[in-house]
Every structure is written in C-alpha cells, then in structure tokens.
Amino acid sequence: MSDSEPKSPCVSICWLDEADICKGCYRSADEITDWRMKNAEGKREILRRAQQRRDEDSIIKLN
C-alpha cells in the first residue's frame, strides 16, 4: 500500500444513524472528528473499518 495520505471518504451525505455511523461515508462520528489528527496509517485503518461497515450494510440490504 502507498505511503501517500488517504483522501477523506466524505461524499457530502452527512446523516448519522442511531449508532452514530454516517450513512454517506460509513465512518463513526468519532472517526469523522478524528480524521484530521490521524496520520496516514490511522486514516487507512478508519477507511478499513468504514469499508467493513459498508459491506455489512450491503449484505443486510440484500437479505
């Protein structure tokens, strides 16, 4: 994986569900707040968790 700084996954659809997960980018409210303070690896970890949430949400919608 590249050492370049990951870009924010924000898609300007800011809507937090009951678990404080944004339905636009799938980051938690804390992850959104902390994004600017994280180094590249910290941002990649946030992106991994967000992708996992997105994948889980897709599976739920298919069922």
FENBEL-V409879 format. One line per field, one symbol per residue. burial: I if it has 16 or more other ideal C-beta (glycine too) atoms within 10 Angstrom, else O. Layout:
# FENBEL-V409879
burial=???
This chain:
# FENBEL-V409879
burial=OOOOOIOOIOOOOOOOOOOOIIOOIIIIOOIIOOIOOOOOOOIIOIIOOIOOIOOOOOOOOOO
